Amino acid sequence: MRGRARFALPRRNYFFMPLTDDLKNLISGEVFDDEKSLADASHDYSLFSVKPKVVVTPKNREDIKKLVGYVNTHKGTSLTVRAAGTDMSGGPLNESIIVDVMKHLNHMEEVIANPDGTGFASTEPGVLYRDFETATLAKGLLFPSYPASKRLCAMGGIVNNNSGGEKTLIYGKTEKYIESISMILRDGEEHTFTTLDPQALGLKLKADGLEGDIYRGIHKIVTENDELLQEAKPKVSKNSSGYYLWNVWDKEAGTFDLTKLIVGAQGTFGIMTEAKIKLIKPKTHSALLVIFINDFNILSDVITAVLKHHPESFESYDDNTFNIAIKYLPSMLKILGASNLISLGWRFLPEFWMAVTGGVPKLVLTAEFTGDSEEEIFAKAHACEADLKQFPIKTHVAKDDKEEDKYWTIRRESFKLLTDHSKGKRTAPFIDDVVVAPEKLHDFLPRLNEIMSHYKLVFTIQGHIGNGNFHIIPLVDIGDEHIKTIVPELEEKVFSLVKEFGGSMTGEHNDGLVRSPYLKKMFGDKVYMLFEETKHIFDPDNIFNPSKKVGETLTYEIDHLKV
């Protein structure tokens, strides 16, 4: 293994008097340094606040090339790309230059449908997922690894965070659907990466210039450290932590694919300009089996029984999430598009009565079965329900789309409800995306609850139980300085527990500011040094999204908590 890679850490003290004027004279897009623009760009959906010096909205790729050239010649400056700002890790935050791609870099090419029912679409980073989905569904196609924030997020964030969501169980994460990625690297030029066969790889390894250097450097890392990297790969079905060096080289197939490394790298290698996305033909019908559980001891057995029936998605939320939905029922009904609140309120009557009588289950599981006919999907759902009769649980097959929407809305919208209705408090996602193999959950969840019981925090637990992926969202008082003590304490305890169970700190949300300080702990010194070397190969001067993945300290994280 090679020695530790060295690269410049971001400087915290800038002399930027001419920065705004320099950039205005440099690019054709807009440049902002007013307080509102800087304040808007200083936060995302995480609990951090990092104020930039300037925000730019590049009009085209030439503007991005000029920006890269600028930071190369102005030491201490750096670029961090921002799309929709729905990141929960602090990924798009930076003290220097924020590159907002939403205004201009928001185009996609025509969706191409293949005769075999697959297809693809090319997208710039500022395209909203909801617009992307509208275009693909018009051709009968779907990008299935969308996150729960599908109404709000953008494609650039999805690719750079390696997002996943409710359909990941069957279809996998974003990394599986990247045909190619184009990005502007430190040389100020646009490069395109895709899967290479041995012959094409041989040509790249002999090439001059930056691309050749990158291929030679990463090839050396992954071939000389293959055993170490395969051992380091989290033993779970979802992971967004670290640099995915273990995925680049497929020895059996003989392929080499740097998109497997670039996806999920949070823009720390360069600036994505376009991604070509593979699409699938979705099933036309779905049925939802709802499962109510009060005994964690049987949870793993229930999960195993359900997974044998191959649901397309298998989700969960806890009693706190359930109670939030009932408490804020009017807002929930508005989200459902209620034109008649009284009429739609009847949909929630069973859940409301359950809450009043104290019969709220500890966990609600929802297994979605899909197919090409109603007969097929309900047969699958009822067959699974019959298998679950061996357990002391309650089950229910939703009778129609409206009833299904009720359960999906509880699962998808509780975080927003909690945020919108918590006066004087704020949601604090810092242990929000842990993953443990489903067969270990009956041991893991009680120990997690025991850890959380020592803190006077209101929190919800929800997630993708078929993958063992949970979103734990505490609620904290705004202005409470104790959060600066609670965050590192809980992170240390929960991430240590996750490591003990062979899991991952993050299945979807990525490392950002919140988890980067723990990567060495999770992967070990040797693998972390390979992460540093990887960053150095792409970005030795640390001009792209500094303080993410490598180079961040716990002190920096705590100093930028937004309390």
C-alpha positions as CSV (number, residue, x, y, z in Angstrom):
1,M,0.0,0.0,0.0
2,R,1.2,3.5,-0.8
3,G,2.0,6.1,1.8
4,R,-0.5,8.7,3.1
5,A,-1.6,11.1,0.5
6,R,-1.1,14.8,1.2
7,F,-3.3,17.6,0.1
8,A,-4.0,21.1,1.3
9,L,-6.8,21.5,3.8
10,P,-9.2,24.4,3.2
11,R,-8.0,27.7,4.7
12,R,-10.4,29.3,7.0
13,N,-9.2,32.9,6.7
14,Y,-9.7,34.6,3.3
15,F,-8.8,37.9,1.8
16,F,-11.7,38.1,-0.6
17,M,-12.3,41.8,-1.1
18,P,-12.2,41.4,-4.9
19,L,-13.8,38.0,-5.1
20,T,-17.3,39.1,-6.1
21,D,-16.0,41.6,-8.7
22,D,-13.6,39.0,-10.1
23,L,-16.3,36.4,-10.6
24,K,-18.8,39.0,-12.1
25,N,-16.1,39.8,-14.7
26,L,-15.4,36.2,-15.2
27,I,-18.6,34.3,-15.9
28,S,-21.8,35.1,-17.8
29,G,-24.1,33.7,-15.0
30,E,-25.1,35.6,-11.9
31,V,-22.9,36.3,-8.8
32,F,-24.4,37.1,-5.4
33,D,-22.9,38.2,-2.1
34,D,-26.0,39.8,-0.5
35,E,-27.0,38.6,3.0
36,K,-30.1,36.7,1.9
37,S,-28.3,34.8,-0.8
38,L,-25.5,33.9,1.5
39,A,-27.9,32.9,4.3
40,D,-30.0,30.7,2.0
41,A,-26.8,28.9,0.8
42,S,-25.5,28.5,4.4
43,H,-27.8,25.6,5.3
44,D,-29.5,22.5,3.8
45,Y,-31.8,20.0,5.6
46,S,-28.9,19.1,8.0
47,L,-28.3,20.7,11.4
48,F,-25.3,22.7,10.1
49,S,-24.7,26.3,9.1
50,V,-21.7,27.3,7.0
51,K,-21.7,30.7,5.5
52,P,-20.1,31.1,2.0
53,K,-18.3,34.1,0.7
54,V,-20.3,34.2,-2.6
55,V,-23.0,32.3,-4.5
56,V,-22.7,31.9,-8.3
57,T,-25.3,30.5,-10.8
58,P,-23.3,29.5,-13.8
59,K,-25.1,29.9,-17.1
60,N,-23.4,27.0,-18.9
61,R,-20.5,24.6,-18.7
62,E,-18.0,27.2,-20.0
63,D,-18.8,29.2,-16.8
64,I,-17.9,26.2,-14.7
65,K,-14.6,25.7,-16.6
66,K,-13.8,29.3,-15.9
67,L,-14.6,28.9,-12.2
68,V,-12.3,25.9,-11.9
69,G,-9.6,27.9,-13.6
70,Y,-10.1,30.7,-11.1
71,V,-9.8,28.6,-8.0
72,N,-6.7,27.0,-9.4
73,T,-5.0,30.4,-9.5
74,H,-6.5,31.8,-6.3
75,K,-5.2,29.8,-3.4
76,G,-7.7,29.3,-0.5
77,T,-10.8,29.4,-2.8
78,S,-12.9,26.3,-3.5
79,L,-16.1,25.2,-5.2
80,T,-19.1,23.4,-3.8
81,V,-22.0,22.6,-6.0
82,R,-25.6,23.1,-4.7
83,A,-28.7,21.7,-6.3
84,A,-32.1,21.6,-4.5
85,G,-30.5,21.9,-1.0
86,T,-32.4,18.8,0.5
87,D,-29.2,17.1,1.6
88,M,-29.3,16.0,5.3
89,S,-25.5,15.7,5.8
90,G,-24.2,19.2,5.1
91,G,-22.9,18.0,1.8
92,P,-23.5,21.3,-0.2
93,L,-22.1,23.7,2.4
94,N,-18.8,25.6,2.1
95,E,-17.1,28.7,3.3
96,S,-15.9,29.8,-0.1
97,I,-17.8,29.6,-3.4
98,I,-21.2,27.9,-3.8
99,V,-22.1,26.9,-7.3
100,D,-25.9,26.8,-7.6
101,V,-26.9,24.7,-10.6
102,M,-30.7,25.0,-10.3
103,K,-31.3,28.2,-12.4
104,H,-29.5,27.3,-15.6
105,L,-28.1,23.8,-15.6
106,N,-31.6,22.2,-15.5
107,H,-32.1,20.6,-18.9
108,M,-32.5,16.9,-19.9
109,E,-32.5,15.2,-23.2
110,E,-35.4,13.3,-24.7
111,V,-36.1,10.0,-22.9
112,I,-35.1,7.0,-25.1
113,A,-37.3,3.9,-24.8
114,N,-35.8,0.6,-26.0
115,P,-37.9,-2.3,-27.5
116,D,-37.0,-4.5,-24.5
117,G,-38.8,-2.2,-22.1
118,T,-35.7,-0.4,-20.7
119,G,-34.5,3.0,-21.6
120,F,-32.3,5.9,-20.6
121,A,-32.3,9.7,-20.2
122,S,-29.5,12.2,-19.9
123,T,-29.8,15.0,-17.3
124,E,-28.0,18.0,-16.0
125,P,-27.6,18.3,-12.2
126,G,-30.2,21.0,-11.7
127,V,-33.2,19.0,-13.1
128,L,-35.8,18.4,-10.3
129,Y,-36.5,14.7,-9.9
130,R,-40.3,15.3,-10.2
131,D,-39.8,16.8,-13.6
132,F,-37.4,14.0,-14.6
133,E,-40.0,11.4,-13.4
134,T,-42.8,13.2,-15.4
135,A,-40.7,12.9,-18.5
136,T,-39.8,9.3,-18.0
137,L,-43.3,8.1,-17.0
138,A,-44.6,9.7,-20.2
139,K,-42.5,7.0,-22.0
140,G,-43.6,4.3,-19.6
141,L,-40.3,4.3,-17.8
142,L,-39.0,5.0,-14.3
143,F,-35.7,5.8,-12.5
144,P,-36.5,3.6,-9.4
145,S,-33.9,4.7,-6.9
146,Y,-35.6,8.0,-6.0
147,P,-35.5,9.1,-2.4
148,A,-38.4,10.0,-0.1
149,S,-37.8,13.7,-0.9
150,K,-38.8,13.0,-4.5
151,R,-41.1,16.1,-4.6
152,L,-38.2,18.4,-3.7
153,C,-34.8,17.0,-4.7
154,A,-32.7,17.3,-7.9
155,M,-30.9,14.8,-10.0
156,G,-27.4,16.2,-9.1
157,G,-28.0,15.5,-5.5
158,I,-29.3,12.0,-6.2
159,V,-26.2,11.1,-8.3
160,N,-23.7,12.7,-6.0
161,N,-25.2,11.2,-2.8
162,N,-25.9,7.7,-4.4
163,S,-29.5,8.1,-3.2
164,G,-31.9,5.3,-2.7
165,G,-35.4,4.9,-1.4
166,E,-38.4,2.7,-1.0
167,K,-37.7,0.7,-4.2
168,T,-34.1,0.0,-3.4
169,L,-35.0,-3.4,-2.0
170,I,-35.6,-4.9,-5.4
171,Y,-34.1,-2.4,-7.8
172,G,-30.9,-1.2,-6.0
173,K,-29.4,2.2,-5.5
174,T,-28.4,5.0,-7.9
175,E,-25.0,3.5,-8.6
176,K,-26.7,0.7,-10.5
177,Y,-28.3,3.1,-13.0
178,I,-25.4,5.3,-14.1
179,E,-24.5,4.6,-17.7
180,S,-22.0,7.5,-17.8
181,I,-21.1,10.7,-15.9
182,S,-19.6,13.8,-17.4
183,M,-17.8,16.2,-15.1
184,I,-15.3,19.1,-15.2
185,L,-12.1,18.1,-13.4
186,R,-9.3,20.2,-12.0
187,D,-7.8,20.8,-15.4
188,G,-10.9,22.8,-16.3
189,E,-11.9,20.3,-19.0
190,E,-15.0,18.1,-19.3
191,H,-14.4,14.4,-19.1
192,T,-16.8,11.5,-19.5
193,F,-16.6,8.2,-17.5
194,T,-18.3,4.9,-18.2
195,T,-17.7,1.2,-17.9
196,L,-14.5,0.0,-19.7
197,D,-13.7,-3.5,-20.9
198,P,-10.0,-4.7,-20.6
199,Q,-9.1,-3.4,-24.0
200,A,-10.5,0.1,-23.4
201,L,-9.0,0.2,-19.9
202,G,-5.6,-0.6,-21.4
203,L,-5.8,2.4,-23.7
204,K,-6.8,4.7,-20.7
205,L,-3.8,3.4,-18.7
206,K,-1.5,4.5,-21.5
207,A,-3.2,7.8,-22.1
208,D,-1.5,11.2,-21.5
209,G,-3.0,13.9,-19.5
210,L,-5.2,14.0,-16.4
211,E,-7.5,11.2,-17.3
212,G,-4.6,8.8,-17.8
213,D,-3.2,9.9,-14.4
214,I,-6.5,9.2,-12.8
215,Y,-7.0,5.8,-14.3
216,R,-3.4,4.7,-13.5
217,G,-3.7,6.0,-9.9
218,I,-7.1,4.4,-9.1
219,H,-6.2,1.2,-11.0
220,K,-3.1,0.8,-8.8
221,I,-5.1,1.4,-5.6
222,V,-7.9,-1.1,-6.3
223,T,-5.7,-3.9,-7.8
224,E,-3.0,-3.7,-5.1
225,N,-5.5,-3.5,-2.2
226,D,-8.4,-5.6,-3.5
227,E,-8.5,-8.0,-0.6
228,L,-8.4,-5.1,1.9
229,L,-11.1,-3.2,0.1
230,Q,-13.4,-6.2,-0.3
231,E,-13.1,-6.8,3.4
232,A,-13.9,-3.1,4.2
233,K,-17.0,-3.1,2.1
234,P,-20.0,-2.8,4.4
235,K,-21.9,-6.1,4.6
236,V,-25.3,-4.6,4.0
237,S,-27.4,-4.0,0.9
238,K,-27.2,-0.2,1.1
239,N,-24.2,2.0,1.7
240,S,-23.4,5.7,0.9
241,S,-20.3,5.9,3.2
242,G,-16.7,6.4,2.1
243,Y,-15.4,6.2,-1.4
244,Y,-16.6,3.0,-3.1
245,L,-13.2,1.8,-4.2
246,W,-14.4,-1.8,-3.8
247,N,-16.9,-1.4,-6.6
248,V,-14.6,-0.1,-9.4
249,W,-12.9,-3.3,-10.6
250,D,-15.0,-6.3,-11.4
251,K,-12.4,-9.1,-11.6
252,E,-14.9,-11.7,-12.9
253,A,-16.3,-9.6,-15.6
254,G,-13.0,-7.9,-16.3
255,T,-14.6,-4.4,-16.3
256,F,-13.3,-1.2,-14.8
257,D,-15.9,1.5,-14.0
258,L,-15.0,4.8,-12.4
259,T,-18.7,5.9,-12.3
260,K,-19.0,3.4,-9.4
261,L,-16.5,5.6,-7.5
262,I,-17.8,9.0,-8.6
263,V,-21.4,8.3,-7.8
264,G,-21.8,9.1,-4.1
265,A,-18.5,11.1,-3.9
266,Q,-20.4,14.3,-3.0
267,G,-18.7,16.4,-5.7
268,T,-15.3,16.0,-4.1
269,F,-13.6,15.0,-7.4
270,G,-15.0,17.5,-9.8
271,I,-18.3,19.1,-10.9
272,M,-20.9,16.9,-12.6
273,T,-22.3,18.4,-15.8
274,E,-24.4,15.5,-17.0
275,A,-25.4,11.9,-16.1
276,K,-26.9,9.3,-18.4
277,I,-29.4,7.4,-16.4
278,K,-30.7,3.9,-17.1
279,L,-34.5,3.4,-16.7
280,I,-36.8,0.5,-16.1
281,K,-40.4,-0.3,-17.0
282,P,-42.4,-0.2,-13.7
283,K,-45.1,-2.6,-12.8
284,T,-48.6,-1.2,-13.4
285,H,-50.4,-2.4,-10.2
286,S,-49.5,-2.5,-6.5
287,A,-51.1,-3.8,-3.3
288,L,-50.0,-2.9,0.2
289,L,-49.8,-5.2,3.2
290,V,-49.7,-3.4,6.5
291,I,-48.3,-5.2,9.5
292,F,-48.5,-4.0,13.1
293,I,-45.8,-5.2,15.5
294,N,-45.5,-4.8,19.3
295,D,-42.7,-7.4,20.0
296,F,-39.2,-6.7,18.7
297,N,-38.2,-10.3,19.5
298,I,-40.2,-11.6,16.5
299,L,-39.2,-8.8,14.2
300,S,-36.4,-10.6,12.3
301,D,-38.6,-13.7,11.8
302,V,-41.4,-11.5,10.5
303,I,-39.0,-9.7,8.1
304,T,-37.6,-13.0,6.9
305,A,-41.2,-14.3,6.2
306,V,-42.2,-11.2,4.3
307,L,-39.0,-11.1,2.2
308,K,-39.6,-14.7,1.0
309,H,-42.6,-13.2,-1.0
310,H,-40.4,-10.7,-2.7
311,P,-42.1,-7.3,-2.1
312,E,-41.0,-4.5,-4.3
313,S,-40.6,-2.3,-1.2
314,F,-40.7,-3.0,2.5
315,E,-40.9,0.1,4.7
316,S,-41.5,0.9,8.4
317,Y,-42.2,3.6,10.9
318,D,-42.4,3.6,14.7
319,D,-45.1,4.6,17.2
320,N,-43.7,8.2,17.5
321,T,-44.1,8.7,13.7
322,F,-47.6,7.2,13.9
323,N,-48.6,9.6,16.7
324,I,-47.2,12.6,14.8
325,A,-49.5,11.7,11.8
326,I,-52.5,11.6,14.1
327,K,-51.5,14.7,16.1
328,Y,-51.2,16.8,12.9
329,L,-54.0,15.2,11.0
330,P,-55.2,18.3,9.2
331,S,-51.8,18.9,7.7
332,M,-51.6,15.3,6.8
333,L,-54.9,15.5,5.0
334,K,-53.7,18.6,3.1
335,I,-50.7,16.7,1.9
336,L,-53.1,14.0,0.6
337,G,-54.8,16.7,-1.5
338,A,-57.9,16.9,0.6
339,S,-60.7,18.9,-0.9
340,N,-63.1,17.7,1.8
341,L,-61.2,17.3,5.2
342,I,-64.2,15.8,7.0
343,S,-64.6,13.1,4.3
344,L,-60.9,12.3,4.2
345,G,-60.7,12.3,7.9
346,W,-62.7,9.2,8.0
347,R,-59.8,7.4,6.4
348,F,-57.8,7.9,9.5
349,L,-60.5,7.0,12.0
350,P,-59.1,3.5,12.8
351,E,-55.6,5.0,13.4
352,F,-57.1,7.8,15.5
353,W,-59.1,5.3,17.6
354,M,-55.9,3.2,18.0
355,A,-54.0,6.3,19.3
356,V,-56.8,7.3,21.7
357,T,-57.1,3.8,23.2
358,G,-53.4,3.3,23.7
359,G,-53.2,0.6,21.1
360,V,-50.5,2.1,18.9
361,P,-48.1,-0.5,17.7
362,K,-44.3,-0.2,18.3
363,L,-43.7,-0.6,14.6
364,V,-45.8,-0.4,11.5
365,L,-44.5,-2.3,8.5
366,T,-45.7,-1.8,4.9
367,A,-44.9,-4.4,2.3
368,E,-45.7,-3.4,-1.3
369,F,-46.4,-6.1,-3.9
370,T,-46.4,-5.2,-7.6
371,G,-47.5,-6.9,-10.8
372,D,-49.3,-6.5,-14.0
373,S,-52.8,-7.2,-12.8
374,E,-54.9,-6.7,-9.7
375,E,-55.4,-10.5,-9.4
376,E,-51.6,-11.0,-9.3
377,I,-50.8,-8.3,-6.7
378,F,-53.6,-9.2,-4.3
379,A,-52.7,-12.9,-4.6
380,K,-49.2,-12.0,-3.5
381,A,-50.3,-9.8,-0.6
382,H,-52.8,-12.3,0.8
383,A,-50.3,-15.2,0.4
384,C,-47.8,-13.2,2.5
385,E,-50.5,-12.3,5.0
386,A,-51.4,-16.0,5.4
387,D,-47.7,-16.9,6.1
388,L,-47.7,-14.2,8.9
389,K,-50.6,-15.8,10.8
390,Q,-48.0,-17.8,12.8
391,F,-47.0,-14.6,14.6
392,P,-48.9,-12.7,17.3
393,I,-49.4,-9.6,15.0
394,K,-52.1,-7.8,13.2
395,T,-52.2,-7.4,9.4
396,H,-54.3,-5.6,6.9
397,V,-54.3,-5.5,3.1
398,A,-55.1,-2.0,1.9
399,K,-58.3,-2.2,-0.2
400,D,-57.5,0.6,-2.7
401,D,-55.1,3.4,-3.8
402,K,-56.6,5.9,-1.4
403,E,-55.9,3.7,1.6
404,E,-52.4,2.9,0.3
405,D,-51.7,6.7,0.0
406,K,-52.6,7.1,3.6
407,Y,-49.8,4.8,4.8
408,W,-47.3,6.1,2.3
409,T,-48.0,9.7,3.3
410,I,-47.4,8.9,7.0
411,R,-44.1,7.2,6.0
412,R,-42.9,9.9,3.6
413,E,-44.1,13.1,5.2
414,S,-43.7,12.7,9.0
415,F,-40.2,14.4,8.9
416,K,-41.7,17.5,7.2
417,L,-44.6,17.5,9.6
418,L,-42.3,17.3,12.6
419,T,-40.3,20.2,11.2
420,D,-43.2,22.4,10.3
421,H,-45.1,22.0,13.7
422,S,-42.2,22.1,16.2
423,K,-42.2,25.6,17.5
424,G,-39.0,26.4,19.4
425,K,-37.5,23.0,18.3
426,R,-35.9,21.6,15.2
427,T,-35.2,18.2,13.7
428,A,-31.6,17.1,14.1
429,P,-30.5,14.5,11.6
430,F,-27.2,13.2,12.8
431,I,-27.8,9.5,13.4
432,D,-30.4,9.5,10.7
433,D,-29.4,6.8,8.2
434,V,-27.9,3.7,9.8
435,V,-28.0,0.3,8.2
436,V,-27.8,-3.1,9.8
437,A,-28.6,-6.5,8.2
438,P,-32.3,-7.2,8.7
439,E,-31.7,-10.6,10.4
440,K,-29.8,-8.7,13.2
441,L,-32.5,-6.1,13.9
442,H,-34.2,-8.0,16.7
443,D,-30.9,-7.6,18.7
444,F,-29.9,-4.2,17.3
445,L,-33.2,-2.2,17.8
446,P,-33.6,-2.9,21.5
447,R,-29.9,-1.8,22.1
448,L,-30.5,1.3,20.0
449,N,-33.5,2.2,22.0
450,E,-31.6,1.6,25.2
451,I,-28.9,4.1,24.1
452,M,-31.6,6.7,23.2
453,S,-33.4,6.2,26.5
454,H,-30.6,8.0,28.3
455,Y,-31.4,11.3,26.5
456,K,-34.5,13.4,26.9
457,L,-35.2,13.6,23.2
458,V,-38.3,13.2,21.2
459,F,-37.4,11.2,18.1
460,T,-38.9,9.2,15.3
461,I,-37.6,6.0,13.8
462,Q,-38.6,5.1,10.2
463,G,-37.0,3.6,7.2
464,H,-36.5,0.8,4.8
465,I,-36.8,-2.3,7.0
466,G,-36.3,-4.7,4.1
467,N,-32.7,-3.3,3.8
468,G,-32.3,-2.8,7.6
469,N,-32.0,1.0,6.9
470,F,-33.4,3.3,9.6
471,H,-33.8,7.1,9.8
472,I,-33.6,8.2,13.4
473,I,-34.6,11.9,13.7
474,P,-34.3,13.5,17.2
475,L,-36.1,16.8,18.0
476,V,-34.0,19.4,19.9
477,D,-34.6,22.8,21.4
478,I,-33.4,25.7,19.2
479,G,-30.7,27.6,21.1
480,D,-29.8,24.7,23.4
481,E,-26.0,24.6,23.6
482,H,-26.2,21.1,25.1
483,I,-26.7,19.8,21.5
484,K,-23.0,20.3,21.0
485,T,-22.5,17.7,23.7
486,I,-25.3,15.4,22.8
487,V,-24.4,15.2,19.1
488,P,-20.8,13.7,19.5
489,E,-21.9,11.5,22.4
490,L,-24.8,9.9,20.5
491,E,-22.8,9.7,17.2
492,E,-20.0,7.8,19.0
493,K,-22.4,5.4,20.7
494,V,-24.7,4.7,17.8
495,F,-21.9,4.5,15.1
496,S,-20.0,2.1,17.4
497,L,-23.1,0.0,17.7
498,V,-23.6,0.0,14.0
499,K,-19.9,-1.1,13.5
500,E,-20.3,-3.9,16.0
501,F,-23.2,-5.2,13.9
502,G,-21.3,-4.9,10.7
503,G,-23.4,-2.2,9.3
504,S,-23.0,1.3,7.7
505,M,-23.4,4.8,9.1
506,T,-25.4,5.8,6.1
507,G,-27.4,3.9,3.5
508,E,-28.6,6.9,1.5
509,H,-27.8,10.3,3.0
510,N,-24.0,10.2,2.6
511,D,-21.2,11.4,4.9
512,G,-21.1,15.2,4.4
513,L,-20.1,17.2,7.5
514,V,-22.0,14.9,9.9
515,R,-20.2,11.6,9.3
516,S,-16.9,12.4,7.6
517,P,-15.1,12.6,11.0
518,Y,-16.0,9.0,11.7
519,L,-14.9,7.4,8.4
520,K,-11.5,6.4,9.9
521,K,-13.3,4.7,12.8
522,M,-15.7,2.9,10.5
523,F,-13.2,1.7,7.9
524,G,-9.9,1.7,9.7
525,D,-6.6,3.6,9.2
526,K,-5.4,1.7,6.1
527,V,-8.7,2.1,4.1
528,Y,-9.0,5.7,5.2
529,M,-5.5,6.4,3.8
530,L,-6.7,5.0,0.5
531,F,-9.7,7.4,0.7
532,E,-7.2,10.2,1.2
533,E,-5.1,9.0,-1.7
534,T,-8.1,8.8,-4.0
535,K,-9.1,12.4,-3.2
536,H,-5.5,13.4,-3.9
537,I,-5.5,11.7,-7.3
538,F,-8.6,13.6,-8.4
539,D,-8.1,16.8,-6.5
540,P,-4.7,17.3,-4.8
541,D,-5.3,21.0,-4.1
542,N,-8.7,20.3,-2.4
543,I,-10.6,22.8,-4.6
544,F,-13.8,20.6,-4.9
545,N,-16.1,20.5,-1.9
546,P,-13.5,20.5,0.9
547,S,-14.2,18.9,4.4
548,K,-16.3,16.1,3.0
549,K,-15.2,12.4,3.0
550,V,-11.6,13.2,4.1
551,G,-10.0,16.1,5.8
552,E,-12.7,17.1,8.3
553,T,-12.4,17.0,12.1
554,L,-15.1,16.5,14.8
555,T,-14.2,20.0,16.0
556,Y,-15.2,21.6,12.7
557,E,-18.4,19.6,12.7
558,I,-19.4,20.8,16.2
559,D,-18.3,24.4,15.6
560,H,-20.8,24.6,12.7
561,L,-23.9,23.1,14.4
562,K,-26.8,25.4,13.9
563,V,-28.2,25.7,17.4
